[in-house]
């Protein structure tokens, strides 16, 4: 879906509305691509040797704290 939204807005970026932001958009897209690649690579390695138990405990603790704080 995000790819389709980006493709939908591509003509705006290449037209006069994109003046002055093309370089920033390209740099942002490249950094996002590198961050996504590194994140997926890290998570694939993480899940081969570890479990989601620490994340589950964290989620429960933070969830209970939010219930106490906002209820």
PDB file of N, H, CA, C and O in Angstrom:
ATOM      1  N   UNK A   1       0.813  -1.193   0.000  1.00  0.00           N
ATOM      2  CA  UNK A   1       0.000   0.000   0.000  1.00  0.00           C
ATOM      3  C   UNK A   1       0.861   1.263   0.000  1.00  0.00           C
ATOM      4  O   UNK A   1       0.564   2.225  -0.709  1.00  0.00           O
ATOM      5  N   UNK A   2       1.913   1.254   0.788  1.00  0.00           N
ATOM      6  H   UNK A   2       2.154   0.473   1.364  1.00  0.00           H
ATOM      7  CA  UNK A   2       2.770   2.437   0.841  1.00  0.00           C
ATOM      8  C   UNK A   2       3.456   2.644  -0.506  1.00  0.00           C
ATOM      9  O   UNK A   2       3.620   3.778  -0.955  1.00  0.00           O
ATOM     10  N   UNK A   3       3.854   1.556  -1.143  1.00  0.00           N
ATOM     11  H   UNK A   3       3.721   0.635  -0.777  1.00  0.00           H
ATOM     12  CA  UNK A   3       4.473   1.672  -2.466  1.00  0.00           C
ATOM     13  C   UNK A   3       3.493   2.289  -3.460  1.00  0.00           C
ATOM     14  O   UNK A   3       3.878   3.149  -4.254  1.00  0.00           O
ATOM     15  N   UNK A   4       2.246   1.864  -3.426  1.00  0.00           N
ATOM     16  H   UNK A   4       1.934   1.166  -2.781  1.00  0.00           H
ATOM     17  CA  UNK A   4       1.247   2.415  -4.338  1.00  0.00           C
ATOM     18  C   UNK A   4       0.990   3.891  -4.059  1.00  0.00           C
ATOM     19  O   UNK A   4       0.814   4.677  -4.991  1.00  0.00           O
ATOM     20  N   UNK A   5       0.966   4.271  -2.791  1.00  0.00           N
ATOM     21  H   UNK A   5       1.109   3.633  -2.034  1.00  0.00           H
ATOM     22  CA  UNK A   5       0.780   5.687  -2.459  1.00  0.00           C
ATOM     23  C   UNK A   5       1.959   6.506  -2.964  1.00  0.00           C
ATOM     24  O   UNK A   5       1.775   7.619  -3.455  1.00  0.00           O
ATOM     25  N   UNK A   6       3.151   5.972  -2.849  1.00  0.00           N
ATOM     26  H   UNK A   6       3.301   5.068  -2.449  1.00  0.00           H
ATOM     27  CA  UNK A   6       4.326   6.664  -3.357  1.00  0.00           C
ATOM     28  C   UNK A   6       4.293   6.803  -4.866  1.00  0.00           C
ATOM     29  O   UNK A   6       4.639   7.851  -5.411  1.00  0.00           O
ATOM     30  N   UNK A   7       3.875   5.742  -5.537  1.00  0.00           N
ATOM     31  H   UNK A   7       3.594   4.891  -5.094  1.00  0.00           H
ATOM     32  CA  UNK A   7       3.769   5.802  -6.999  1.00  0.00           C
ATOM     33  C   UNK A   7       2.688   6.791  -7.429  1.00  0.00           C
ATOM     34  O   UNK A   7       2.832   7.460  -8.453  1.00  0.00           O
ATOM     35  N   UNK A   8       1.623   6.886  -6.663  1.00  0.00           N
ATOM     36  H   UNK A   8       1.507   6.342  -5.831  1.00  0.00           H
ATOM     37  CA  UNK A   8       0.542   7.824  -6.958  1.00  0.00           C
ATOM     38  C   UNK A   8       1.031   9.271  -6.873  1.00  0.00           C
ATOM     39  O   UNK A   8       0.627  10.112  -7.676  1.00  0.00           O
ATOM     40  N   UNK A   9       1.892   9.559  -5.908  1.00  0.00           N
ATOM     41  H   UNK A   9       2.220   8.875  -5.256  1.00  0.00           H
ATOM     42  CA  UNK A   9       2.395  10.922  -5.707  1.00  0.00           C
ATOM     43  C   UNK A   9       3.647  11.228  -6.530  1.00  0.00           C
ATOM     44  O   UNK A   9       4.110  12.368  -6.524  1.00  0.00           O
ATOM     45  N   UNK A  10       4.198  10.264  -7.222  1.00  0.00           N
ATOM     46  H   UNK A  10       3.822   9.337  -7.227  1.00  0.00           H
ATOM     47  CA  UNK A  10       5.410  10.465  -8.007  1.00  0.00           C
ATOM     48  C   UNK A  10       5.268  11.567  -9.060  1.00  0.00           C
ATOM     49  O   UNK A  10       6.192  12.367  -9.204  1.00  0.00           O
ATOM     50  N   UNK A  11       4.169  11.649  -9.796  1.00  0.00           N
ATOM     51  H   UNK A  11       3.418  10.999  -9.679  1.00  0.00           H
ATOM     52  CA  UNK A  11       4.049  12.763 -10.749  1.00  0.00           C
ATOM     53  C   UNK A  11       4.092  14.143 -10.087  1.00  0.00           C
ATOM     54  O   UNK A  11       4.630  15.087 -10.667  1.00  0.00           O
ATOM     55  N   UNK A  12       3.536  14.269  -8.888  1.00  0.00           N
ATOM     56  H   UNK A  12       3.100  13.503  -8.417  1.00  0.00           H
ATOM     57  CA  UNK A  12       3.620  15.548  -8.170  1.00  0.00           C
ATOM     58  C   UNK A  12       5.065  15.894  -7.840  1.00  0.00           C
ATOM     59  O   UNK A  12       5.474  17.050  -7.951  1.00  0.00           O
ATOM     60  N   UNK A  13       5.829  14.897  -7.436  1.00  0.00           N
ATOM     61  H   UNK A  13       5.497  13.959  -7.346  1.00  0.00           H
ATOM     62  CA  UNK A  13       7.229  15.122  -7.081  1.00  0.00           C
ATOM     63  C   UNK A  13       8.057  15.506  -8.298  1.00  0.00           C
ATOM     64  O   UNK A  13       8.959  16.337  -8.198  1.00  0.00           O
ATOM     65  N   UNK A  14       7.759  14.913  -9.435  1.00  0.00           N
ATOM     66  H   UNK A  14       7.026  14.238  -9.516  1.00  0.00           H
ATOM     67  CA  UNK A  14       8.526  15.207 -10.638  1.00  0.00           C
ATOM     68  C   UNK A  14       8.073  16.499 -11.311  1.00  0.00           C
ATOM     69  O   UNK A  14       8.794  17.043 -12.147  1.00  0.00           O
ATOM     70  N   UNK A  15       6.893  16.994 -10.960  1.00  0.00           N
ATOM     71  H   UNK A  15       6.307  16.552 -10.281  1.00  0.00           H
ATOM     72  CA  UNK A  15       6.374  18.231 -11.545  1.00  0.00           C
ATOM     73  C   UNK A  15       6.842  19.447 -10.775  1.00  0.00           C
ATOM     74  O   UNK A  15       7.793  19.371  -9.996  1.00  0.00           O
ATOM     75  N   UNK A  16       6.177  20.567 -10.991  1.00  0.00           N
ATOM     76  H   UNK A  16       5.404  20.629 -11.623  1.00  0.00           H
ATOM     77  CA  UNK A  16       6.594  21.811 -10.332  1.00  0.00           C
ATOM     78  C   UNK A  16       6.401  21.797  -8.812  1.00  0.00           C
ATOM     79  O   UNK A  16       7.054  22.562  -8.102  1.00  0.00           O
ATOM     80  N   UNK A  17       5.521  20.944  -8.312  1.00  0.00           N
ATOM     81  H   UNK A  17       4.991  20.322  -8.888  1.00  0.00           H
ATOM     82  CA  UNK A  17       5.338  20.864  -6.854  1.00  0.00           C
ATOM     83  C   UNK A  17       6.561  20.272  -6.155  1.00  0.00           C
ATOM     84  O   UNK A  17       6.740  20.456  -4.951  1.00  0.00           O
ATOM     85  N   UNK A  18       7.392  19.571  -6.901  1.00  0.00           N
ATOM     86  H   UNK A  18       7.246  19.421  -7.879  1.00  0.00           H
ATOM     87  CA  UNK A  18       8.570  18.935  -6.318  1.00  0.00           C
ATOM     88  C   UNK A  18       9.814  19.786  -6.339  1.00  0.00           C
ATOM     89  O   UNK A  18      10.873  19.349  -5.889  1.00  0.00           O
ATOM     90  N   UNK A  19       9.705  21.004  -6.860  1.00  0.00           N
ATOM     91  H   UNK A  19       8.845  21.359  -7.226  1.00  0.00           H
ATOM     92  CA  UNK A  19      10.883  21.877  -6.901  1.00  0.00           C
ATOM     93  C   UNK A  19      11.408  22.131  -5.492  1.00  0.00           C
ATOM     94  O   UNK A  19      10.659  22.543  -4.605  1.00  0.00           O
ATOM     95  N   UNK A  20      12.668  21.889  -5.299  1.00  0.00           N
ATOM     96  H   UNK A  20      13.276  21.554  -6.019  1.00  0.00           H
ATOM     97  CA  UNK A  20      13.302  22.169  -4.012  1.00  0.00           C
ATOM     98  C   UNK A  20      13.260  21.040  -3.006  1.00  0.00           C
ATOM     99  O   UNK A  20      13.886  21.138  -1.950  1.00  0.00           O
ATOM    100  N   UNK A  21      12.536  19.964  -3.303  1.00  0.00           N
ATOM    101  H   UNK A  21      12.028  19.885  -4.161  1.00  0.00           H
ATOM    102  CA  UNK A  21      12.475  18.865  -2.336  1.00  0.00           C
ATOM    103  C   UNK A  21      12.898  17.524  -2.928  1.00  0.00           C
ATOM    104  O   UNK A  21      12.845  16.502  -2.245  1.00  0.00           O
ATOM    105  N   UNK A  22      13.306  17.520  -4.164  1.00  0.00           N
ATOM    106  H   UNK A  22      13.349  18.351  -4.719  1.00  0.00           H
ATOM    107  CA  UNK A  22      13.667  16.251  -4.805  1.00  0.00           C
ATOM    108  C   UNK A  22      14.881  15.605  -4.154  1.00  0.00           C
ATOM    109  O   UNK A  22      14.882  14.398  -3.913  1.00  0.00           O
ATOM    110  N   UNK A  23      15.897  16.380  -3.869  1.00  0.00           N
ATOM    111  H   UNK A  23      15.896  17.361  -4.064  1.00  0.00           H
ATOM    112  CA  UNK A  23      17.110  15.818  -3.266  1.00  0.00           C
ATOM    113  C   UNK A  23      16.810  15.299  -1.858  1.00  0.00           C
ATOM    114  O   UNK A  23      17.256  14.214  -1.484  1.00  0.00           O
ATOM    115  N   UNK A  24      16.053  16.077  -1.079  1.00  0.00           N
ATOM    116  H   UNK A  24      15.691  16.959  -1.382  1.00  0.00           H
ATOM    117  CA  UNK A  24      15.713  15.644   0.273  1.00  0.00           C
ATOM    118  C   UNK A  24      14.880  14.360   0.239  1.00  0.00           C
ATOM    119  O   UNK A  24      15.054  13.478   1.080  1.00  0.00           O
ATOM    120  N   UNK A  25      13.982  14.264  -0.730  1.00  0.00           N
ATOM    121  H   UNK A  25      13.841  14.980  -1.413  1.00  0.00           H
ATOM    122  CA  UNK A  25      13.155  13.069  -0.857  1.00  0.00           C
ATOM    123  C   UNK A  25      14.006  11.854  -1.210  1.00  0.00           C
ATOM    124  O   UNK A  25      13.811  10.773  -0.653  1.00  0.00           O
ATOM    125  N   UNK A  26      14.935  12.028  -2.122  1.00  0.00           N
ATOM    126  H   UNK A  26      15.093  12.906  -2.574  1.00  0.00           H
ATOM    127  CA  UNK A  26      15.813  10.928  -2.512  1.00  0.00           C
ATOM    128  C   UNK A  26      16.690  10.478  -1.349  1.00  0.00           C
ATOM    129  O   UNK A  26      16.835   9.280  -1.107  1.00  0.00           O
ATOM    130  N   UNK A  27      17.270  11.426  -0.636  1.00  0.00           N
ATOM    131  H   UNK A  27      17.153  12.399  -0.833  1.00  0.00           H
ATOM    132  CA  UNK A  27      18.112  11.086   0.519  1.00  0.00           C
ATOM    133  C   UNK A  27      17.278  10.386   1.594  1.00  0.00           C
ATOM    134  O   UNK A  27      17.724   9.397   2.177  1.00  0.00           O
ATOM    135  N   UNK A  28      16.088  10.888   1.857  1.00  0.00           N
ATOM    136  H   UNK A  28      15.726  11.691   1.383  1.00  0.00           H
ATOM    137  CA  UNK A  28      15.205  10.260   2.844  1.00  0.00           C
ATOM    138  C   UNK A  28      14.821   8.848   2.443  1.00  0.00           C
ATOM    139  O   UNK A  28      14.786   7.948   3.282  1.00  0.00           O
ATOM    140  N   UNK A  29      14.532   8.649   1.159  1.00  0.00           N
ATOM    141  H   UNK A  29      14.560   9.380   0.477  1.00  0.00           H
ATOM    142  CA  UNK A  29      14.175   7.311   0.681  1.00  0.00           C
ATOM    143  C   UNK A  29      15.352   6.352   0.803  1.00  0.00           C
ATOM    144  O   UNK A  29      15.172   5.192   1.175  1.00  0.00           O
ATOM    145  N   UNK A  30      16.546   6.824   0.495  1.00  0.00           N
ATOM    146  H   UNK A  30      16.692   7.766   0.194  1.00  0.00           H
ATOM    147  CA  UNK A  30      17.726   5.958   0.615  1.00  0.00           C
ATOM    148  C   UNK A  30      18.008   5.577   2.067  1.00  0.00           C
ATOM    149  O   UNK A  30      18.324   4.424   2.361  1.00  0.00           O
ATOM    150  N   UNK A  31      17.892   6.551   2.972  1.00  0.00           N
ATOM    151  H   UNK A  31      17.635   7.487   2.733  1.00  0.00           H
ATOM    152  CA  UNK A  31      18.093   6.243   4.393  1.00  0.00           C
ATOM    153  C   UNK A  31      17.024   5.277   4.903  1.00  0.00           C
ATOM    154  O   UNK A  31      17.321   4.381   5.693  1.00  0.00           O
ATOM    155  N   UNK A  32      15.781   5.460   4.453  1.00  0.00           N
ATOM    156  H   UNK A  32      15.540   6.188   3.811  1.00  0.00           H
ATOM    157  CA  UNK A  32      14.708   4.550   4.858  1.00  0.00           C
ATOM    158  C   UNK A  32      14.966   3.143   4.345  1.00  0.00           C
ATOM    159  O   UNK A  32      14.701   2.167   5.047  1.00  0.00           O
ATOM    160  N   UNK A  33      15.483   3.032   3.120  1.00  0.00           N
ATOM    161  H   UNK A  33      15.698   3.825   2.550  1.00  0.00           H
ATOM    162  CA  UNK A  33      15.786   1.726   2.551  1.00  0.00           C
ATOM    163  C   UNK A  33      16.885   1.024   3.348  1.00  0.00           C
ATOM    164  O   UNK A  33      16.777  -0.165   3.646  1.00  0.00           O
ATOM    165  N   UNK A  34      17.936   1.757   3.689  1.00  0.00           N
ATOM    166  H   UNK A  34      18.023   2.724   3.447  1.00  0.00           H
ATOM    167  CA  UNK A  34      19.035   1.171   4.465  1.00  0.00           C
ATOM    168  C   UNK A  34      18.551   0.774   5.863  1.00  0.00           C
ATOM    169  O   UNK A  34      18.898  -0.299   6.357  1.00  0.00           O
ATOM    170  N   UNK A  35      17.757   1.632   6.500  1.00  0.00           N
ATOM    171  H   UNK A  35      17.475   2.504   6.099  1.00  0.00           H
ATOM    172  CA  UNK A  35      17.242   1.320   7.839  1.00  0.00           C
ATOM    173  C   UNK A  35      16.339   0.095   7.806  1.00  0.00           C
ATOM    174  O   UNK A  35      16.409  -0.743   8.705  1.00  0.00           O
ATOM    175  N   UNK A  36      15.496  -0.023   6.791  1.00  0.00           N
ATOM    176  H   UNK A  36      15.440   0.658   6.061  1.00  0.00           H
ATOM    177  CA  UNK A  36      14.614  -1.187   6.680  1.00  0.00           C
ATOM    178  C   UNK A  36      15.436  -2.458   6.469  1.00  0.00           C
ATOM    179  O   UNK A  36      15.165  -3.487   7.088  1.00  0.00           O
ATOM    180  N   UNK A  37      16.429  -2.383   5.602  1.00  0.00           N
ATOM    181  H   UNK A  37      16.649  -1.547   5.099  1.00  0.00           H
ATOM    182  CA  UNK A  37      17.278  -3.552   5.357  1.00  0.00           C
ATOM    183  C   UNK A  37      17.982  -4.005   6.636  1.00  0.00           C
ATOM    184  O   UNK A  37      17.976  -5.189   6.972  1.00  0.00           O
ATOM    185  N   UNK A  38      18.588  -3.056   7.344  1.00  0.00           N
ATOM    186  H   UNK A  38      18.593  -2.093   7.071  1.00  0.00           H
ATOM    187  CA  UNK A  38      19.302  -3.406   8.573  1.00  0.00           C
ATOM    188  C   UNK A  38      18.356  -3.934   9.650  1.00  0.00           C
ATOM    189  O   UNK A  38      18.712  -4.847  10.395  1.00  0.00           O
ATOM    190  N   UNK A  39      17.162  -3.369   9.734  1.00  0.00           N
ATOM    191  H   UNK A  39      16.872  -2.628   9.129  1.00  0.00           H
ATOM    192  CA  UNK A  39      16.185  -3.833  10.720  1.00  0.00           C
ATOM    193  C   UNK A  39      15.756  -5.260  10.445  1.00  0.00           C
ATOM    194  O   UNK A  39      15.706  -6.085  11.357  1.00  0.00           O
ATOM    195  N   UNK A  40      15.446  -5.554   9.195  1.00  0.00           N
ATOM    196  H   UNK A  40      15.486  -4.884   8.454  1.00  0.00           H
ATOM    197  CA  UNK A  40      15.025  -6.918   8.847  1.00  0.00           C
ATOM    198  C   UNK A  40      16.164  -7.890   9.064  1.00  0.00           C
ATOM    199  O   UNK A  40      15.949  -8.993   9.567  1.00  0.00           O
ATOM    200  N   UNK A  41      17.357  -7.505   8.699  1.00  0.00           N
ATOM    201  H   UNK A  41      17.531  -6.609   8.290  1.00  0.00           H
ATOM    202  CA  UNK A  41      18.519  -8.380   8.901  1.00  0.00           C
ATOM    203  C   UNK A  41      18.733  -8.669  10.390  1.00  0.00           C
ATOM    204  O   UNK A  41      18.978  -9.813  10.773  1.00  0.00           O
ATOM    205  N   UNK A  42      18.639  -7.632  11.225  1.00  0.00           N
ATOM    206  H   UNK A  42      18.439  -6.703  10.914  1.00  0.00           H
ATOM    207  CA  UNK A  42      18.792  -7.807  12.673  1.00  0.00           C
ATOM    208  C   UNK A  42      17.701  -8.719  13.228  1.00  0.00           C
ATOM    209  O   UNK A  42      17.986  -9.635  13.999  1.00  0.00           O
ATOM    210  N   UNK A  43      16.447  -8.465  12.834  1.00  0.00           N
ATOM    211  H   UNK A  43      16.216  -7.721  12.208  1.00  0.00           H
ATOM    212  CA  UNK A  43      15.353  -9.262  13.380  1.00  0.00           C
ATOM    213  C   UNK A  43      15.424 -10.714  12.945  1.00  0.00           C
ATOM    214  O   UNK A  43      15.097 -11.603  13.731  1.00  0.00           O
ATOM    215  N   UNK A  44      15.839 -10.977  11.721  1.00  0.00           N
ATOM    216  H   UNK A  44      16.105 -10.255  11.083  1.00  0.00           H
ATOM    217  CA  UNK A  44      15.982 -12.369  11.293  1.00  0.00           C
ATOM    218  C   UNK A  44      17.040 -13.091  12.116  1.00  0.00           C
ATOM    219  O   UNK A  44      16.855 -14.250  12.489  1.00  0.00           O
ATOM    220  N   UNK A  45      18.134 -12.422  12.397  1.00  0.00           N
ATOM    221  H   UNK A  45      18.285 -11.481  12.094  1.00  0.00           H
ATOM    222  CA  UNK A  45      19.167 -13.036  13.255  1.00  0.00           C
ATOM    223  C   UNK A  45      18.663 -13.200  14.685  1.00  0.00           C
ATOM    224  O   UNK A  45      18.926 -14.218  15.326  1.00  0.00           O
ATOM    225  N   UNK A  46      17.942 -12.205  15.183  1.00  0.00           N
ATOM    226  H   UNK A  46      17.728 -11.379  14.662  1.00  0.00           H
ATOM    227  CA  UNK A  46      17.440 -12.221  16.563  1.00  0.00           C
ATOM    228  C   UNK A  46      16.505 -13.415  16.769  1.00  0.00           C
ATOM    229  O   UNK A  46      16.633 -14.132  17.761  1.00  0.00           O
ATOM    230  N   UNK A  47      15.573 -13.634  15.848  1.00  0.00           N
ATOM    231  H   UNK A  47      15.469 -13.052  15.041  1.00  0.00           H
ATOM    232  CA  UNK A  47      14.574 -14.672  16.031  1.00  0.00           C
ATOM    233  C   UNK A  47      15.113 -16.069  15.805  1.00  0.00           C
ATOM    234  O   UNK A  47      14.438 -17.036  16.157  1.00  0.00           O
ATOM    235  N   UNK A  48      16.286 -16.219  15.239  1.00  0.00           N
ATOM    236  H   UNK A  48      16.835 -15.433  14.953  1.00  0.00           H
ATOM    237  CA  UNK A  48      16.857 -17.559  15.105  1.00  0.00           C
ATOM    238  C   UNK A  48      17.453 -18.040  16.421  1.00  0.00           C
ATOM    239  O   UNK A  48      17.603 -19.244  16.627  1.00  0.00           O
ATOM    240  N   UNK A  49      17.793 -17.120  17.310  1.00  0.00           N
ATOM    241  H   UNK A  49      17.672 -16.142  17.142  1.00  0.00           H
ATOM    242  CA  UNK A  49      18.438 -17.527  18.567  1.00  0.00           C
ATOM    243  C   UNK A  49      17.642 -17.139  19.809  1.00  0.00           C
ATOM    244  O   UNK A  49      17.923 -17.648  20.894  1.00  0.00           O
ATOM    245  N   UNK A  50      16.667 -16.263  19.680  1.00  0.00           N
ATOM    246  H   UNK A  50      16.439 -15.849  18.799  1.00  0.00           H
ATOM    247  CA  UNK A  50      15.952 -15.775  20.859  1.00  0.00           C
ATOM    248  C   UNK A  50      14.455 -15.848  20.635  1.00  0.00           C
ATOM    249  O   UNK A  50      13.986 -16.168  19.543  1.00  0.00           O
ATOM    250  N   UNK A  51      13.698 -15.539  21.715  1.00  0.00           N
ATOM    251  H   UNK A  51      14.079 -15.279  22.603  1.00  0.00           H
ATOM    252  CA  UNK A  51      12.238 -15.577  21.637  1.00  0.00           C
ATOM    253  C   UNK A  51      11.674 -14.180  21.887  1.00  0.00           C
ATOM    254  O   UNK A  51      12.410 -13.218  22.105  1.00  0.00           O
ATOM    255  N   UNK A  52      10.366 -14.102  21.847  1.00  0.00           N
ATOM    256  H   UNK A  52       9.767 -14.884  21.670  1.00  0.00           H
ATOM    257  CA  UNK A  52       9.674 -12.834  22.091  1.00  0.00           C
ATOM    258  C   UNK A  52       9.223 -12.668  23.539  1.00  0.00           C
ATOM    259  O   UNK A  52       8.446 -11.761  23.837  1.00  0.00           O
ATOM    260  N   UNK A  53       9.692 -13.518  24.438  1.00  0.00           N
ATOM    261  H   UNK A  53      10.324 -14.255  24.196  1.00  0.00           H
ATOM    262  CA  UNK A  53       9.276 -13.438  25.837  1.00  0.00           C
ATOM    263  C   UNK A  53       9.613 -12.073  26.459  1.00  0.00           C
ATOM    264  O   UNK A  53       8.748 -11.502  27.123  1.00  0.00           O
ATOM    265  N   UNK A  54      10.820 -11.521  26.279  1.00  0.00           N
ATOM    266  H   UNK A  54      11.522 -11.985  25.739  1.00  0.00           H
ATOM    267  CA  UNK A  54      11.086 -10.203  26.863  1.00  0.00           C
ATOM    268  C   UNK A  54      10.145  -9.124  26.317  1.00  0.00           C
ATOM    269  O   UNK A  54       9.723  -8.241  27.064  1.00  0.00           O
ATOM    270  N   UNK A  55       9.820  -9.186  25.048  1.00  0.00           N
ATOM    271  H   UNK A  55      10.163  -9.903  24.442  1.00  0.00           H
ATOM    272  CA  UNK A  55       8.894  -8.216  24.481  1.00  0.00           C
ATOM    273  C   UNK A  55       7.493  -8.395  25.058  1.00  0.00           C
ATOM    274  O   UNK A  55       6.789  -7.415  25.299  1.00  0.00           O
ATOM    275  N   UNK A  56       7.093  -9.630  25.278  1.00  0.00           N
ATOM    276  H   UNK A  56       7.664 -10.427  25.083  1.00  0.00           H
ATOM    277  CA  UNK A  56       5.788  -9.896  25.886  1.00  0.00           C
ATOM    278  C   UNK A  56       5.698  -9.338  27.289  1.00  0.00           C
ATOM    279  O   UNK A  56       4.696  -8.722  27.651  1.00  0.00           O
ATOM    280  N   UNK A  57       6.738  -9.548  28.086  1.00  0.00           N
ATOM    281  H   UNK A  57       7.553 -10.048  27.792  1.00  0.00           H
ATOM    282  CA  UNK A  57       6.764  -9.010  29.451  1.00  0.00           C
ATOM    283  C   UNK A  57       6.736  -7.490  29.417  1.00  0.00           C
ATOM    284  O   UNK A  57       5.993  -6.866  30.174  1.00  0.00           O
ATOM    285  N   UNK A  58       7.527  -6.897  28.558  1.00  0.00           N
ATOM    286  H   UNK A  58       8.130  -7.404  27.943  1.00  0.00           H
ATOM    287  CA  UNK A  58       7.541  -5.440  28.394  1.00  0.00           C
ATOM    288  C   UNK A  58       6.160  -4.925  28.012  1.00  0.00           C
ATOM    289  O   UNK A  58       5.697  -3.929  28.567  1.00  0.00           O
ATOM    290  N   UNK A  59       5.504  -5.586  27.081  1.00  0.00           N
ATOM    291  H   UNK A  59       5.880  -6.395  26.630  1.00  0.00           H
ATOM    292  CA  UNK A  59       4.183  -5.156  26.640  1.00  0.00           C
ATOM    293  C   UNK A  59       3.170  -5.216  27.784  1.00  0.00           C
ATOM    294  O   UNK A  59       2.358  -4.304  27.940  1.00  0.00           O
ATOM    295  N   UNK A  60       3.215  -6.268  28.571  1.00  0.00           N
ATOM    296  H   UNK A  60       3.875  -7.008  28.444  1.00  0.00           H
ATOM    297  CA  UNK A  60       2.306  -6.374  29.704  1.00  0.00           C
ATOM    298  C   UNK A  60       2.555  -5.284  30.736  1.00  0.00           C
ATOM    299  O   UNK A  60       1.610  -4.674  31.235  1.00  0.00           O
ATOM    300  N   UNK A  61       3.803  -5.038  31.057  1.00  0.00           N
ATOM    301  H   UNK A  61       4.571  -5.534  30.652  1.00  0.00           H
ATOM    302  CA  UNK A  61       4.141  -4.018  32.059  1.00  0.00           C
ATOM    303  C   UNK A  61       3.722  -2.629  31.586  1.00  0.00           C
ATOM    304  O   UNK A  61       3.098  -1.877  32.334  1.00  0.00           O
ATOM    305  N   UNK A  62       4.063  -2.294  30.358  1.00  0.00           N
ATOM    306  H   UNK A  62       4.570  -2.905  29.750  1.00  0.00           H
ATOM    307  CA  UNK A  62       3.705  -0.976  29.836  1.00  0.00           C
ATOM    308  C   UNK A  62       2.195  -0.855  29.682  1.00  0.00           C
ATOM    309  O   UNK A  62       1.634   0.203  29.969  1.00  0.00           O
ATOM    310  N   UNK A  63       1.533  -1.902  29.242  1.00  0.00           N
ATOM    311  H   UNK A  63       1.989  -2.761  29.009  1.00  0.00           H
ATOM    312  CA  UNK A  63       0.077  -1.892  29.125  1.00  0.00           C
ATOM    313  C   UNK A  63      -0.599  -1.671  30.458  1.00  0.00           C
ATOM    314  O   UNK A  63      -1.533  -0.875  30.554  1.00  0.00           O
ATOM    315  N   UNK A  64      -0.142  -2.365  31.491  1.00  0.00           N
ATOM    316  H   UNK A  64       0.616  -3.012  31.412  1.00  0.00           H
ATOM    317  CA  UNK A  64      -0.710  -2.168  32.828  1.00  0.00           C
ATOM    318  C   UNK A  64      -0.423  -0.753  33.341  1.00  0.00           C
ATOM    319  O   UNK A  64      -1.280  -0.135  33.973  1.00  0.00           O
ATOM    320  N   UNK A  65       0.765  -0.250  33.073  1.00  0.00           N
ATOM    321  H   UNK A  65       1.461  -0.752  32.560  1.00  0.00           H
ATOM    322  CA  UNK A  65       1.083   1.123  33.500  1.00  0.00           C
ATOM    323  C   UNK A  65       0.174   2.127  32.791  1.00  0.00           C
ATOM    324  O   UNK A  65      -0.258   3.103  33.405  1.00  0.00           O
ATOM    325  N   UNK A  66      -0.115   1.908  31.540  1.00  0.00           N
ATOM    326  H   UNK A  66       0.235   1.116  31.042  1.00  0.00           H
ATOM    327  CA  UNK A  66      -1.019   2.806  30.807  1.00  0.00           C
ATOM    328  C   UNK A  66      -2.432   2.731  31.348  1.00  0.00           C
ATOM    329  O   UNK A  66      -3.116   3.750  31.452  1.00  0.00           O
ATOM    330  N   UNK A  67      -2.877   1.525  31.696  1.00  0.00           N
ATOM    331  H   UNK A  67      -2.322   0.698  31.612  1.00  0.00           H
ATOM    332  CA  UNK A  67      -4.227   1.373  32.264  1.00  0.00           C
ATOM    333  C   UNK A  67      -4.306   2.117  33.592  1.00  0.00           C
ATOM    334  O   UNK A  67      -5.273   2.834  33.847  1.00  0.00           O
ATOM    335  N   UNK A  68      -3.300   1.949  34.430  1.00  0.00           N
ATOM    336  H   UNK A  68      -2.515   1.366  34.223  1.00  0.00           H
ATOM    337  CA  UNK A  68      -3.285   2.648  35.718  1.00  0.00           C
ATOM    338  C   UNK A  68      -3.217   4.156  35.513  1.00  0.00           C
ATOM    339  O   UNK A  68      -3.922   4.904  36.191  1.00  0.00           O
ATOM    340  N   UNK A  69      -2.403   4.597  34.615  1.00  0.00           N
ATOM    341  H   UNK A  69      -1.830   3.990  34.064  1.00  0.00           H
ATOM    342  CA  UNK A  69      -2.210   6.040  34.396  1.00  0.00           C
ATOM    343  C   UNK A  69      -3.418   6.712  33.759  1.00  0.00           C
ATOM    344  O   UNK A  69      -3.792   7.813  34.164  1.00  0.00           O
ATOM    345  N   UNK A  70      -4.032   6.076  32.774  1.00  0.00           N
ATOM    346  H   UNK A  70      -3.729   5.182  32.444  1.00  0.00           H
ATOM    347  CA  UNK A  70      -5.075   6.731  32.002  1.00  0.00           C
ATOM    348  C   UNK A  70      -6.496   6.278  32.344  1.00  0.00           C
ATOM    349  O   UNK A  70      -7.453   6.791  31.765  1.00  0.00           O
ATOM    350  N   UNK A  71      -6.651   5.345  33.253  1.00  0.00           N
ATOM    351  H   UNK A  71      -5.873   4.928  33.723  1.00  0.00           H
ATOM    352  CA  UNK A  71      -8.010   4.875  33.602  1.00  0.00           C
ATOM    353  C   UNK A  71      -8.609   5.688  34.723  1.00  0.00           C
ATOM    354  O   UNK A  71      -9.739   5.429  35.138  1.00  0.00           O
TER     355      UNK A  71
END
